[in-house]
Amino acid sequence: MFDRDRWQEILNAVRKNKLRSTLTAFGVFWAIFMLVVMMGSGNGLKNGITAGVKDFATNSGFMWAESTTKAYEGFKRGRHWDISNQDIMEIKDGVPELGVISPRLNGWNLRSGENIVRGKRSAAFNVMGDYPAYRKIDPCTMLWGRYINDEDIKQKRKVCIIGENVYDVMFDENEDPVGKYLRVNGVYFMVVGVFRSNNPILI
């Protein structure tokens, strides 16, 4: 039931305390506004991350070697060790549930300085050593040429595939890079393909 006297009392109180009423109304408005902004930002971030890794194998896991934290059979604490290709094969044979296993070598990185050179062009890029199977974990689209294959690995060919950013810096627009050479920290590698990542967040 509408109580006219009560609403009249409320209106009079608001008129007598204009500043306090205005600040209270602004506080309520600001709280609601920030809630809407935060919810929208959260949903946008969630959708952006989901889209950025949409093709990545969600059931994948990663492991890498670190310095040892304990002494073991005469070896001192803090000893560095590496995972070898033989270790990878033993893991593959010992865990039949694994669908795909692919080693990745972290090579030179951006902190190494301008590590990629072609003619008078040079720049700094991350360099990774991958096996063909890695494409099943992190799919990509080939824009030029092909991906690394098993024959490249068996014959220890000095070949590489490059990303769009490397192509844009090292080659002219629409120039076919396949068969051209890049010098990576003094070692020449032949470009066999250019790729675009399907999961840009992971690059």
Helices and strands as residue ranges (DSSP letters): H 4-16, H 18-52, H 85-94, E 104-106, G 110-112, E 116-118, E 121-123, E 128-130, H 134-137, E 140-145, H 150-154, E 159-163, H 164-170, E 181-184, E 187-197, G 200-202
